[in-house]
């Protein structure tokens, strides 16, 4: 056997409690006192010593009156056993304090581009203050790619509006529910202040080509009223839709939480969509990272920024926080 190979059979028979008993007995040289330190009865301590003697094929300690004197084998083992126990205690139970300012790492997020446009500026600003060496990368993923990317460690966190088929190894934090609004340019279309579904169905629509649940929810809403919308353009970017609407007589139906993005363009008007259509926004990650200090830190910062960012939308009823 190579000197670096593990003797699995021997280690399988080793109980870490036996090494702890050996270490304390080496310090105390007295069975009763060693037992008391380990909160054991004297018979249990004597049994542990008997098991060690059999395992190592050495008496280890010789009784001399009330004292237990170590054998040469015990004296040779003692420093390594004590160091081993200290090292085990250190790497198993003493996690170093997490200092975000000292982190030099990269984390990857996936979220809808509208969410990125709203969240990223304040999130990056907060991270520059708290973790200036942390690199944040955002990528847009189709809905059917999100969980595979998470499982394959290609992305660390998802913000998603899709009801993903989560498995036992996924963690989810519901964030909020969002209704919808219709958006159009008052210079391109003349619509009532709160257009009805029939009025919207009579218009041509531009939608985001990002495949999520929003399109299905909206189409079901129209269908429930015997209506259908006419989609004439699909855009990959929510920000592109804002520019398209300013130059074409089109309507777009978007989550109400993006209201502030369209308010940046004075010619655009956002109106609440009639009906009870809603989507749920979730934060999703792999359970292997539940306790990872850096992941936990990012989730905390992200949640704080989301709460601050959407405080106005929640107050206006455009988004409803979920406490689950």
C-alpha positions as CSV (number, residue, x, y, z in Angstrom):
1,X,0.0,0.0,0.0
2,X,1.3,3.5,-0.9
3,X,2.0,5.5,2.2
4,X,-0.5,8.1,1.1
5,X,-3.3,5.6,0.5
6,X,-6.1,5.4,3.1
7,X,-6.6,2.1,5.0
8,X,-10.3,2.2,4.7
9,X,-10.9,-0.9,6.7
10,X,-9.0,0.3,9.7
11,X,-10.4,3.8,9.5
12,X,-13.9,2.4,9.2
13,X,-13.4,0.8,12.6
14,X,-12.2,4.0,14.2
15,X,-14.5,6.0,16.3
16,X,-13.5,9.7,16.7
17,X,-14.7,9.5,20.3
18,X,-12.0,7.0,21.0
19,X,-9.3,9.5,19.9
20,X,-10.9,12.1,22.1
21,X,-10.9,9.7,25.0
22,X,-7.3,8.9,24.3
23,X,-6.3,12.6,24.2
24,X,-8.1,13.5,27.4
25,X,-6.7,10.4,29.2
26,X,-3.2,11.4,28.1
27,X,-3.7,14.8,29.7
28,X,-5.3,13.6,32.9
29,X,-3.5,10.2,33.4
30,X,-6.6,9.2,35.5
31,X,-9.6,7.3,34.3
32,X,-12.2,9.0,36.6
33,X,-11.0,12.5,35.9
34,X,-10.9,11.9,32.1
35,X,-14.4,10.4,32.3
36,X,-15.7,13.5,34.1
37,X,-14.2,15.9,31.5
38,X,-16.0,14.0,28.8
39,X,-19.2,13.7,30.8
40,X,-18.9,9.9,30.8
41,X,-19.2,7.3,33.5
42,X,-16.0,5.5,34.5
43,X,-17.3,2.2,32.9
44,X,-17.8,4.0,29.6
45,X,-14.3,5.4,29.7
46,X,-12.8,2.1,30.6
47,X,-14.7,0.5,27.6
48,X,-13.4,3.2,25.3
49,X,-9.8,2.4,26.4
50,X,-10.4,-1.3,25.9
51,X,-11.6,-0.7,22.3
52,X,-8.5,1.5,21.6
53,X,-6.2,-1.2,23.0
54,X,-7.7,-3.8,20.7
55,X,-7.7,-1.5,17.7
56,X,-4.1,-0.4,18.1
57,X,-2.8,-3.7,19.6
58,X,-1.1,-2.0,22.5
59,X,-2.0,-1.5,26.2
60,X,-1.5,2.3,25.7
61,X,-1.8,3.0,29.4
62,X,-0.5,1.0,32.4
63,X,-2.1,1.5,35.8
64,X,0.4,2.6,38.4
65,X,-1.6,3.1,41.6
66,X,-4.2,5.7,40.8
67,X,-2.4,7.0,37.7
68,X,-2.3,5.7,34.2
69,X,1.1,5.8,32.7
70,X,1.3,5.9,28.9
71,X,3.3,3.3,26.9
72,X,5.9,4.3,24.3
73,X,3.3,3.8,21.6
74,X,0.9,6.1,23.4
75,X,3.6,8.8,23.8
76,X,4.4,8.5,20.1
77,X,0.8,8.9,19.1
78,X,-0.2,11.7,21.5
79,X,1.1,14.8,19.6
80,X,-0.3,13.7,16.3
81,X,-3.7,12.7,17.8
82,X,-3.9,16.1,19.7
83,X,-3.0,18.0,16.5
84,X,-5.5,16.0,14.5
85,X,-8.3,16.7,16.9
86,X,-7.5,20.4,17.0
87,X,-7.4,20.6,13.2
88,X,-10.7,18.7,13.0
89,X,-12.3,21.1,15.5
90,X,-11.0,24.0,13.4
91,X,-12.1,23.0,10.0
92,X,-15.4,21.4,11.1
93,X,-16.7,23.8,13.6
94,X,-14.9,27.1,13.4
95,X,-15.8,28.9,10.2
96,X,-13.7,32.0,9.6
97,X,-15.6,35.3,9.8
98,X,-17.0,36.3,6.5
99,X,-15.7,39.7,5.3
100,X,-17.4,40.8,2.1
101,X,-14.9,43.6,1.6
102,X,-12.1,40.9,1.3
103,X,-14.0,38.8,-1.2
104,X,-12.4,38.4,-4.6
105,X,-14.9,36.3,-6.5
106,X,-17.5,36.2,-9.3
107,X,-21.3,35.5,-9.0
108,X,-23.7,35.0,-11.8
109,X,-27.4,36.1,-11.9
110,X,-30.1,35.4,-14.4
111,X,-33.2,37.7,-14.5
112,X,-35.5,39.2,-17.1
113,X,-34.0,42.2,-18.8
114,X,-36.5,44.6,-17.3
115,X,-35.7,43.4,-13.8
116,X,-32.0,43.9,-14.7
117,X,-32.6,47.4,-15.8
118,X,-34.4,48.2,-12.6
119,X,-32.3,46.3,-10.0
120,X,-28.8,46.3,-11.4
121,X,-27.9,50.0,-10.8
122,X,-28.7,50.0,-7.1
123,X,-27.5,46.4,-6.6
124,X,-24.1,47.2,-8.1
125,X,-23.8,50.5,-6.2
126,X,-24.5,48.6,-2.9
127,X,-22.0,45.9,-3.7
128,X,-19.3,48.4,-4.7
129,X,-19.6,49.8,-1.2
130,X,-19.8,46.5,0.7
131,X,-17.8,44.1,-1.6
132,X,-15.8,46.2,-4.0
133,X,-13.8,43.2,-5.4
134,X,-16.9,41.1,-6.1
135,X,-17.7,40.7,-9.8
136,X,-21.4,40.4,-10.8
137,X,-22.4,38.8,-14.1
138,X,-25.9,38.9,-15.4
139,X,-27.2,36.7,-18.3
140,X,-30.6,36.3,-19.9
141,X,-31.8,32.7,-20.0
142,X,-34.9,31.2,-21.6
143,X,-37.3,29.7,-19.1
144,X,-36.6,26.1,-20.1
145,X,-32.8,26.7,-19.6
146,X,-32.9,28.2,-16.1
147,X,-32.9,25.2,-13.9
148,X,-30.4,23.3,-16.0
149,X,-28.1,26.3,-15.7
150,X,-28.6,26.3,-12.0
151,X,-28.0,22.6,-11.6
152,X,-24.9,22.7,-13.8
153,X,-23.4,25.6,-11.8
154,X,-23.6,27.9,-14.7
155,X,-25.6,30.5,-12.8
156,X,-25.8,31.2,-9.0
157,X,-29.2,32.9,-8.6
158,X,-32.4,33.2,-10.6
159,X,-35.0,35.9,-10.5
160,X,-37.8,34.4,-12.4
161,X,-41.5,35.0,-13.2
162,X,-42.0,31.4,-14.5
163,X,-43.5,28.6,-12.3
164,X,-40.4,26.4,-12.6
165,X,-40.6,22.7,-11.8
166,X,-38.4,22.9,-8.8
167,X,-36.9,19.8,-7.3
168,X,-35.9,18.9,-3.7
169,X,-32.4,20.4,-4.3
170,X,-33.7,23.8,-5.2
171,X,-34.4,26.7,-2.7
172,X,-37.0,29.3,-3.5
173,X,-37.9,32.7,-1.9
174,X,-41.1,34.2,-3.2
175,X,-40.6,37.9,-3.7
176,X,-43.9,39.5,-4.8
177,X,-46.8,39.3,-7.1
178,X,-47.2,41.7,-10.0
179,X,-50.2,42.7,-12.0
180,X,-50.0,44.1,-15.6
181,X,-50.3,47.4,-17.4
182,X,-50.8,48.3,-21.0
183,X,-48.3,50.7,-22.5
184,X,-48.7,53.0,-25.5
185,X,-47.5,56.3,-26.9
186,X,-50.1,59.1,-26.7
187,X,-48.5,60.5,-29.8
188,X,-49.1,57.3,-31.8
189,X,-52.4,56.0,-30.4
190,X,-55.5,57.6,-28.9
191,X,-56.9,55.4,-26.2
192,X,-59.0,55.9,-23.1
193,X,-57.3,56.5,-19.8
194,X,-58.0,53.0,-18.8
195,X,-58.4,51.0,-22.0
196,X,-60.8,48.0,-21.8
197,X,-59.7,44.6,-23.0
198,X,-61.8,45.0,-26.1
199,X,-60.1,48.3,-26.9
200,X,-56.7,46.7,-26.4
201,X,-57.6,43.7,-28.5
202,X,-58.4,46.1,-31.4
203,X,-54.8,47.4,-31.4
204,X,-51.7,45.8,-32.8
205,X,-49.3,44.5,-30.1
206,X,-45.5,44.2,-29.6
207,X,-44.4,41.7,-27.0
208,X,-41.1,40.6,-25.4
209,X,-39.8,37.5,-27.1
210,X,-38.3,36.3,-23.7
211,X,-40.3,33.1,-23.1
212,X,-41.9,33.2,-19.7
213,X,-45.4,33.0,-18.3
214,X,-46.5,36.6,-18.9
215,X,-47.5,36.0,-22.5
216,X,-49.6,32.9,-21.5
217,X,-51.3,34.7,-18.6
218,X,-52.3,37.7,-20.9
219,X,-53.5,35.5,-23.7
220,X,-55.6,33.5,-21.3
221,X,-57.1,36.7,-19.9
222,X,-58.1,37.9,-23.4
223,X,-59.4,34.4,-24.3
224,X,-61.5,34.4,-21.1
225,X,-63.4,37.4,-22.5
226,X,-63.7,35.9,-26.0
227,X,-60.9,38.1,-27.3
228,X,-57.5,37.7,-28.9
229,X,-54.7,40.2,-29.3
230,X,-52.9,40.6,-32.6
231,X,-49.1,40.4,-32.2
232,X,-47.2,42.1,-35.0
233,X,-43.7,42.3,-33.5
234,X,-41.6,40.5,-30.9
235,X,-38.6,42.3,-29.3
236,X,-35.8,40.7,-27.4
237,X,-35.4,43.7,-25.0
238,X,-37.9,45.4,-22.8
239,X,-36.0,48.7,-23.3
240,X,-36.3,48.3,-27.1
241,X,-40.1,48.0,-26.7
242,X,-40.1,51.5,-25.0
243,X,-38.5,52.9,-28.1
244,X,-40.7,50.9,-30.6
245,X,-43.8,52.3,-28.9
246,X,-42.7,55.8,-29.4
247,X,-42.4,55.3,-33.2
248,X,-45.2,53.0,-34.0
249,X,-49.0,52.8,-33.2
250,X,-48.7,49.7,-31.0
251,X,-49.6,48.5,-27.6
252,X,-47.5,46.4,-25.2
253,X,-48.7,44.7,-22.1
254,X,-46.0,44.4,-19.4
255,X,-45.7,43.5,-15.7
256,X,-46.8,46.6,-13.7
257,X,-43.6,46.5,-11.7
258,X,-41.9,47.9,-14.8
259,X,-44.0,51.0,-14.6
260,X,-41.1,53.2,-13.6
261,X,-39.1,52.2,-16.7
262,X,-41.8,53.4,-19.1
263,X,-42.3,56.5,-17.0
264,X,-38.8,57.6,-18.1
265,X,-40.4,58.3,-21.6
266,X,-42.9,61.2,-21.3
267,X,-44.8,60.2,-24.4
268,X,-45.6,56.7,-23.0
269,X,-48.7,56.0,-20.9
270,X,-49.1,53.0,-18.5
271,X,-52.6,52.0,-17.7
272,X,-53.7,49.2,-15.3
273,X,-54.8,46.2,-17.3
274,X,-58.4,45.2,-16.5
275,X,-58.8,41.7,-15.0
276,X,-57.1,39.6,-12.4
277,X,-53.9,38.6,-14.3
278,X,-50.9,38.3,-12.1
279,X,-47.4,36.7,-12.1
280,X,-45.3,35.7,-9.2
281,X,-41.6,36.8,-9.0
282,X,-39.3,34.3,-7.2
283,X,-35.7,34.1,-6.2
284,X,-34.3,30.6,-6.8
285,X,-31.0,29.0,-6.1
286,X,-29.4,25.5,-5.6
287,X,-29.6,24.2,-2.1
288,X,-25.9,23.4,-2.2
289,X,-25.4,27.1,-1.7
290,X,-27.9,27.6,1.2
291,X,-25.2,28.1,3.7
292,X,-22.4,29.5,1.5
293,X,-21.4,32.8,3.1
294,X,-20.9,34.7,-0.2
295,X,-24.2,33.4,-1.6
296,X,-26.0,34.3,1.6
297,X,-24.5,37.7,1.6
298,X,-25.6,38.4,-2.0
299,X,-29.1,37.2,-1.3
300,X,-29.4,39.5,1.6
301,X,-28.1,42.5,-0.3
302,X,-30.3,41.7,-3.3
303,X,-33.4,41.3,-1.1
304,X,-32.7,44.6,0.6
305,X,-32.4,46.4,-2.8
306,X,-35.6,44.8,-4.1
307,X,-37.5,45.9,-1.0
308,X,-36.2,49.4,-1.4
309,X,-36.6,49.5,-5.2
310,X,-40.2,48.3,-5.3
311,X,-41.4,50.1,-2.2
312,X,-43.3,52.6,-4.3
313,X,-44.8,49.9,-6.6
314,X,-46.0,48.0,-3.5
315,X,-47.5,51.2,-2.0
316,X,-49.3,51.8,-5.2
317,X,-50.5,48.2,-5.4
318,X,-48.6,47.5,-8.6
319,X,-46.6,44.7,-6.7
320,X,-47.6,42.7,-3.7
321,X,-44.9,41.4,-1.4
322,X,-45.0,37.7,-0.5
323,X,-44.2,36.7,3.1
324,X,-43.8,32.9,3.0
